């Protein structure tokens, strides 16, 4: 049984009905002014599904999302009010923000003819959301005749609004258009990717990505490892990594991977851009070893050229994690160089993971990628497991 998506439904499915829809509006707010959104990408990605539902003239569209980590307590710093304001501008109609997800007045609002679009206040103001509480799921479900999940970024969580709520929508739960795009793109990675298949993994801790590395080694042709992720591997090979970020537990994990089947597919940096202090003056190191007292903060020119050559000849490329401290211009060449290399691939490219997505957006090359995932951890978990709890719940309900 496959997920049914909203664009596969008869055009009058939602007409005069109440539609409860989960989105991922977990957007970054301005550090100084919490009323301003610093990056609206996640909301913009949801607009296509919202407009499709509204085009069917529902009685009500009840939107829900979390924002930040308020830890089960109402906190004005994590209010969805800026999201409601932005949505109203984009949709050109009023978006009414409720006081809470369990506001006693919600049922009354649902029967009124005005305010076609409601946005429930932050789901995570209630600990029952992350606890996947049955009664909380039931309360949310009571607001809608149909349920739509378009929050791919939280589909890996067994939370009330993404998982438990499905219990109450037997054959009335559907996937949104963003969810469809994400699944379609990730299937090109998970199910028989066109060869040569190259994966690029960066970031900080091996322990955070050991599962994805082990999974990828099964079917990639080459696995390029850069960023701070590379130093435990280099140290496990006996190289000197200076003062680079390198925990002993990660070195042990790297050694385990390097002794496993498929380890010959791993390609590590052969030179570096380094510094005596974090984000200090850059030093070009033309060898794989780093001397005492310096730390690697980006891949070097030789490594970038090697990685770019491998990427250029690939037919499928997955990129997760930057090659260095790309936020600092002195250490951004490796990461932006990888982004540039992906634009030259004659095949399918997928960028997933928060930092690499930020990097490709900052490089101005996002529109030249095959797919830029909004999922972060969800996209990695999908590659690891071939599905996610929120997607399984849409397919089969909660058993």
N, C-alpha and C positions, 0 to 999 in steps of 0.2 A: 504494500500500500504506500503510495507516495503522498506528499503534502499537496493539498489543493491550494492554489494561489488565487488572489483576488481577481486577477485578470482572466481567470478561467471560468468565472461565475457568470450566470445570466445577468444582464444589465440592470434588472430590477430587483436583484437579491436583497439589497439593503434599503430599498425604497420604503419610507415611512417606518423604518425599524431603528432600534437603538444598537449602535455598534461600539463595542468596547475594544480599544486598540492599544497595544503595548508598543511603544517606540523607545529608542535610546536617545534621550535628550540630555545625556550626561556630558554637557558641554563645559569647556573651561570658562570661568568668569574672570573678569579683570581683577588683578590682585588688590587694587586700591578701591575700585568701585564695583561692588558686587551686583550692581544693577546692569552692568554691561557685559556682553558675551564677547570673548576675545577670538573665538573661532566657531562659526555657525555651521561647519561642515555636516555634523551629525543631524541637525535639524533640516538642513537643505536636502540631505539624502532621504528624508522621510516625506518630503512634500509630494512626491509623485503618488505615493500610496494614499496620502490624505486627500489629495485632489480627486483621485479615482473614486474613493468612497463618497465624497461630498457630491460628485457628479451624479450619483444615484439618488440624491435627495433623501438621505436618511432623516428620521425624526430627530435623532441626536447622534453625535459622534463624541464619545467619551475617550479622551486621550489620557494615557498614563505613562509615567517614567520615573526613574530615580535621578538624583543629581548628587554627586559627591558621596561622602561617607558620614552622614550625620549620626550614625550609631544608634538608631532607633529612637532618637529624640528630635522633637521639632526645633529647628535651628534656622533663623532668618537668613543666615549666610548661605544656606543651601535651598532657599526658596526657588520654585519654578516660575516666579513672577517675570523675570527677564525673558524666559522662554515663551510665556503666554503673550507678552508684548510683541516679541519678534514674529511669532506665528500669526498674530492678528494683522501685522503689517503685510506679511507674505500672502496670506489668504484673503486679505481685504474683507474680513468680517470679524466681529467681536469674538474673542476667546475668553470665556469666563473661567477664572482659576478658583477652585473650591478651597475652603479653609483647611480641609484635610481629606484623606481618602475615605474616612468613615463619618464625614460630616452628615448630621441628621437631615440637613436640608437638601442633600443630593437627590433623594427620591422625589422631592417636590420639584426641583429644577428640571428633572427628566420629563415631567408632565407638562411643563410650560411651553408655549409655542415659541417664545423668544430664546435667544442664546442656543443656536444650533450646535456650537462646538464648546464642550467643557474640557478643561484640563484638570485632572486630579492633582492635588498638592503632592509633593515628593513622597513616593512610596516608602522610602527608607526612613521616613519620620516614624515609622512603625516597625518594631523589631519582628513582628509577625511576617513581614515581607521576606526577609532573608531566612527566617525559620521555616518558610513554606507552610505556614499555619493554615490548617483546613478551613477554619471559620473565617479567617481573613480572605482566603481565596473565594469562599462562598459569598462574602459581602461584595467583593469586587465583581464577581460574576453576576450578581443580582442587578447590576446596572445595565446590562446589555442583552440583546437577543442573539447577537453574533459576537464572536471574538476573532480579532486579527492580531497576529504577532509579526511585527516588522522590526523587532529589536534584536538583530543578529548579535550585536555586541554583548548581550547578556543571555544569549541562548544556551550558554554553557553552565548557567547557574540553575539549580533546582529551587527557584524562588516562587513565591505565591503567584506573582503576576505573569511569570513566563512558563511555569510548570503546573503548579497546583490548580490554577484556574481552569485548565483544560478539562478537569473532572466534570465540570458543569456545562460543557458545550459539546456534547456528543454529536458529531457530524455537522457542527456549526462553528468549527474553528478552522481558520485559514491563515496562510502565510502572506505577508506583504511583498511588494515588488523588490525592496532592498534585500530581503531574505532570499528571494529567488535569485537575484543577481549574485549574491555571495555564494550560495550553494552551487550555482552553475559554474562560477569561476573556480571554486575549490575542487569541484569534481574533476576538473582538468589536471589537477595536481594529484589527487587521491587515486583516481581510476585510470590506469594505464597512460601516464603522461607521455607525450611524444618525445622520443629520444633524439639527440642527447638531452638529458634532464640535468640541469645544474641548480643547486641550491646554495645560497649565500646566507650565512648565519653570523650575526654580530651581537653586540650587547655586552652585558657585564658578567653574569654568573653562569657557569656551566650547569649548575644544579637546577637553574630555572628552565633550562632547555634540553636537558639530557634526553627526555622522552622524544622530543621532536628530532633530535640528532640521530638517535637510535632508529627511529622510524624512517627517516630520510635515507640513511645509509643502505637500507634494503633496496631502494629502487632508483636512487640518483646515479648518474654517471660520475659526477664530481661534486664534492661538498667543500665550498670555500669558507674558511673561518677567519674572521677578522675582528677588529675592535678588541676590547678587553677580554672577550671570550677566547682569543687566541693564546694568551699568555700562559694559562694553565696547561694547554697542550704543548707549547714550546718547552715549558719547564719539565713536563713529563718526558719529553724527548731528551732532556739533559742540557738544554740551552740555558744561558744566563738571561734572566728577564729583568734584571735591575730591581727598581722599586715599583714596577708595574703592578696594577691591581691583580692579585693572585693568591687566593685562599688555598690552604693546603687541602681542604676537602674537595675543592674543584680540581686540584692537580690529580688527586686520587681518582676522581670520576673520569678525567681526561685520559689517564693511563689505562683505565678499564676500556674506554672506547677505542683507544689506539691499539689495544691488543685483541679487539673483536674482529669478527668477519666484516669485511667491507672497509676496514681502516685505510686501505691503500687508496681509497677514493678521496681522502681528506687532503686538502691543499692549504698550507699555512703561510703566513707572511714570511718573506725573506729579507725585508728591510722595514724601517720604521721612521716615523717622525716622532721625536721624543723631546723631553724637557727635564730639567733638574727639579722643577717644581710643577705642581698641577696647574696647567694652563699658562706656564711661564714661557720664556723665549724658546722657540722651536729649534731643534737640532736634527739634522738629517743623519741617520745611522745606516750606513750602507752594508750592513751585515745582519744575519739573523739574531746574533747575540747582542744584548744590551749591557753596557758596562755598569758597574756599581754606581748607585747614586742618580741614575736617570730612569724615567718611566716612559713607556710607549704610550702615545696618545693618538696615533693615526697610522695607517699603513703607509709605507714609503712608495716612491715612484715606480720602483722595479716590481713591487707586489701589485700595484694598481695596473700596470701594463700586463702582467701575467693574468690577473683575474679578468681583466677586460677582454683579453684574447680568448679565454675559455668561455666567457659569457657570449661573446660575439658568435661563436660557432654552435651555440645551444639552440634547441627548438622549444624547450620549456624551461622557464627560470622562475624560481621562488626566492624572494629576498626578505629576510627578517632580521633586522638589527643593523645599526650603523657600524661603520668601520673605525670610528674614533669619536673624539669630542667635537662633533660637527657643529655644535652651537657656537664654537669659537672659530673664527675664520682661519686662524693659523693651522687648525687641525680638521678642516672640512674638506680638503681636496680628495681624500680617499673616498669618503661617503658620496660626495657629489659626483665623483668620477664613476662610481658604480652606477649611480642613477643615469648618467650619460651613456654608459655602456649598455644598459637595458634598453635604451631607445633605439639601439642599432640591431636588436635581436629580430631575426626573421622567424617569429614564432610567438608563443604566448608567454607573457610576463605577469607575475602576480607579486604585489608588494603587500606584506602583512606585518602587523606589529606596530605599536604606537610610535616608537622612535623612528623607525624607517619610513613610516607614513609621513611623519612630520618632516623628515629630511627630504623626501621626494617632493612634498608640497613646497618646502622652502627653496628647493632647487628650481622650481618653476616647470618641472617636467612631468608632473602628475598626469596631465592629459595625454601623455605619450606612452603610458603604461597600459598593458592589457586590462588590468584590474587593480585598483588600490582598495584594499579591504578596510572597512570601518571597524572590524571586529577585534583587533588586538589579540588578547588571550583566547577569544572564541575561535578565531581563524586557526591558531596553532592547535587548539584542542580538536578541531574538526579534522585537521590533517593527521593528528595522532590516532583518532578513534573512528574516523569516517562518518561521524554524526555528532549531534549534541543533544542533551536532555530536552531542551525546549523544542527542537525539531522532532524528536521522537514523540513527544507529547502531542504535537500537532498531527502526527501520522496515526497514532494509535490511542490517543487519550491516556489517562492514567489508570493503570491496571490495579 
